[in-house]
Amino acid sequence: MSPIIQLNGIARHFQVGEQRVKALDHIDLTIEQGGYMAVMGPSGSGKSTLLNMIGLLDRPTAGEYLLNGHETTALSDDEQATVRREQIGFVFQFFHLVPRLSARENIELPMLLAGIDPTERHQRANKLLTDYRITDRADHRPDQLSGGQRQRVAIARATVMQPKIILADEPTGNLDRSNGHEVMEIIEQLNREGITLIMVTHDPELGARAHEQIRIVDGQITEHLRR
């Protein structure tokens, strides 16, 4: 396996009034292609900031981020957006679906933004609707779906561009136990198929399912466990 993500001395600092907050403080981390890592730690420790950095949603104050061997921090906003769209899928606790769009339209949205032909958009969306057992909800808006159905739509949207990496921020945090189990089965199957999975979670039981666990406290990695 070769590294897909390399963080070297990554820092992210914020100025809050007269105080300088170190959300990330000299993070060194390597994640292999096809890896499965859980990011754990107390609230406010820097977990989501780390996920945003890996997902190119934020820029570091200092340090180097290599994605597939290519340095990303010097890329323009448009270049980062292209890399993000083509290589990274996001799954969030609160789904972040577009309320006025149907399930099918939400799934097709990344392909629409990428300029993919309508026929291919429909084919890819239909396959994912079938794979995730939500074909009968294809024309329903998010407010007409259960939490589990919304998260399956969100996973379909995250994977429709066939990314190399899935970033999941508390993916079961807004679901009951049964739906949470189904969602984890879907996400972990993607990992078994070779997609790199990085998941932020407060749940020790979920964290224990990952191949690797890191614990972040005050912006620093204090523990790194491998199974």
C-alpha positions in Angstrom: 0.0 0.0 0.0 1.2 3.5 -0.8 0.3 6.7 1.2 -2.7 8.6 -0.1 -2.6 11.3 2.6 0.6 12.8 4.2 0.4 15.6 6.6 3.7 17.1 7.6 3.7 19.7 10.5 0.2 20.8 9.8 -1.0 23.7 12.0 -4.3 25.6 11.9 -4.5 28.7 14.2 -7.4 31.1 14.7 -7.3 34.6 16.2 -10.2 35.0 18.7 -10.0 38.5 20.1 -6.5 38.8 21.6 -6.2 35.0 22.0 -4.5 32.8 19.3 -6.2 29.4 19.3 -4.3 26.4 18.0 -7.0 24.2 16.5 -4.3 21.9 15.0 -0.7 22.0 16.4 2.0 20.4 14.3 0.1 17.3 13.0 2.2 14.6 11.3 0.0 11.8 9.9 0.2 9.3 7.1 -2.8 7.3 5.8 -2.4 4.5 3.3 -4.5 4.0 0.3 -7.5 1.8 1.3 -7.0 2.6 5.0 -9.8 2.9 7.6 -9.1 5.5 10.3 -11.2 6.7 13.2 -10.5 10.2 14.6 -11.5 10.5 18.2 -11.1 12.9 21.1 -13.2 15.4 23.2 -15.4 18.1 21.7 -13.3 21.1 20.5 -10.1 19.0 20.3 -9.6 19.7 16.5 -11.2 16.5 15.0 -13.5 18.3 12.5 -10.8 20.9 11.7 -8.5 18.0 10.8 -11.2 16.5 8.6 -11.8 19.9 6.9 -8.1 20.2 6.2 -7.9 16.7 4.7 -11.0 17.5 2.6 -9.5 20.8 1.3 -12.3 22.8 2.9 -9.8 24.7 4.9 -6.1 25.8 4.5 -3.4 25.2 7.1 -1.6 28.0 8.8 1.6 26.1 8.4 2.8 22.7 7.1 2.5 20.5 4.1 -0.4 18.3 2.8 0.4 15.8 0.1 -2.6 14.0 -1.5 -1.5 11.1 -3.8 2.0 12.6 -3.6 0.9 16.0 -4.8 1.3 19.1 -2.6 -2.1 20.7 -2.2 -1.7 23.8 0.0 -0.4 26.0 -2.9 -3.3 25.1 -5.2 -5.8 27.9 -6.0 -9.3 27.7 -4.7 -10.6 26.5 -8.1 -7.9 23.8 -8.3 -8.7 22.6 -4.8 -12.4 22.5 -5.7 -11.6 20.3 -8.7 -9.5 17.9 -6.6 -12.2 17.8 -3.9 -14.9 17.1 -6.4 -13.0 14.3 -8.2 -11.3 12.6 -5.3 -13.1 13.2 -2.0 -16.6 12.4 -0.8 -18.2 13.8 2.4 -20.7 12.3 4.7 -22.0 14.5 7.6 -24.0 13.9 10.7 -26.8 16.2 9.5 -26.8 15.1 5.9 -26.5 18.5 4.3 -28.9 17.6 1.5 -30.5 20.4 -0.6 -34.0 20.7 0.7 -35.8 21.7 -2.5 -34.2 18.8 -4.5 -35.4 15.3 -4.7 -33.3 12.3 -3.6 -32.3 11.7 -7.2 -31.5 15.3 -7.9 -29.3 15.5 -4.7 -27.4 12.4 -5.9 -27.0 13.9 -9.4 -25.9 17.4 -8.2 -22.1 16.7 -8.1 -22.2 15.3 -11.6 -24.2 18.3 -12.8 -21.6 20.6 -11.4 -18.9 18.5 -13.1 -20.6 18.8 -16.5 -21.3 15.0 -16.8 -23.7 14.1 -19.6 -27.4 13.7 -18.4 -27.7 10.1 -19.6 -24.7 9.1 -17.5 -25.9 11.1 -14.6 -29.2 9.2 -14.6 -27.5 5.8 -15.0 -25.1 6.4 -12.1 -27.9 7.8 -9.8 -30.2 4.9 -10.7 -27.5 2.3 -9.8 -26.9 3.9 -6.4 -30.6 4.3 -5.7 -30.9 0.6 -6.3 -27.7 -0.4 -4.4 -28.9 1.6 -1.3 -32.5 0.4 -1.5 -34.1 3.8 -1.9 -35.4 3.6 -5.5 -39.0 4.1 -4.2 -37.9 7.3 -2.6 -36.1 8.8 -5.6 -38.6 11.6 -6.2 -39.0 12.5 -2.6 -37.5 15.6 -1.0 -35.3 15.3 2.1 -38.1 16.3 4.4 -40.1 13.4 3.1 -37.4 10.9 4.0 -36.4 9.2 7.3 -33.1 9.8 8.8 -31.7 6.6 7.5 -33.0 7.2 4.0 -31.5 10.7 4.1 -28.1 9.4 5.1 -28.2 6.8 2.3 -28.9 9.6 -0.2 -26.0 11.5 1.3 -23.7 8.5 0.9 -24.9 8.0 -2.7 -24.1 11.7 -3.4 -20.7 11.4 -1.7 -19.8 8.4 -3.9 -21.4 9.1 -7.2 -18.1 10.8 -8.5 -16.3 7.6 -7.5 -13.9 9.3 -5.1 -10.7 7.7 -3.6 -11.5 9.0 -0.1 -14.6 9.2 2.0 -14.6 11.6 5.0 -17.4 10.9 7.5 -18.1 13.3 10.3 -20.2 11.5 13.0 -22.1 9.6 10.2 -24.4 7.8 12.7 -24.7 10.6 15.2 -28.3 11.6 14.1 -29.6 8.0 13.6 -31.1 5.3 15.8 -29.1 2.1 16.4 -30.7 0.1 13.6 -30.2 2.8 10.9 -26.8 3.6 12.3 -25.8 -0.1 11.8 -27.1 -0.1 8.2 -25.2 3.1 7.4 -21.9 1.8 8.8 -22.3 -1.4 6.8 -22.6 0.7 3.6 -19.6 2.9 4.5 -17.5 -0.1 5.5 -18.3 -1.9 2.3 -17.0 1.0 0.4 -13.8 0.7 2.3 -13.6 -3.0 1.6 -13.9 -2.1 -2.1 -10.7 0.0 -1.8 -11.9 3.5 -0.8 -10.0 5.2 2.0 -12.3 5.9 4.9 -11.6 8.5 7.6 -14.3 8.9 10.2 -14.7 11.3 13.1 -16.7 9.7 16.0 -17.3 10.1 19.7 -18.5 6.5 19.9 -15.8 4.0 21.2 -17.7 1.1 19.7 -17.5 2.6 16.2 -13.9 3.7 16.7 -13.0 0.2 17.5 -14.2 -1.0 14.1 -11.5 1.0 12.3 -8.1 -0.4 11.4 -6.5 2.6 13.0 -7.5 5.1 15.7 -6.0 8.4 16.4 -6.9 10.5 19.5 -6.6 14.3 19.3 -6.4 16.5 22.3 -5.9 20.3 22.1 -5.0 20.1 18.4 -2.3 17.4 18.9 -2.3 13.6 18.2 -1.8 12.0 21.6 -2.4 8.4 20.6 -2.2 6.3 17.4 -3.4 2.7 17.6 -3.3 0.1 14.8 -5.2 -3.2 14.7 
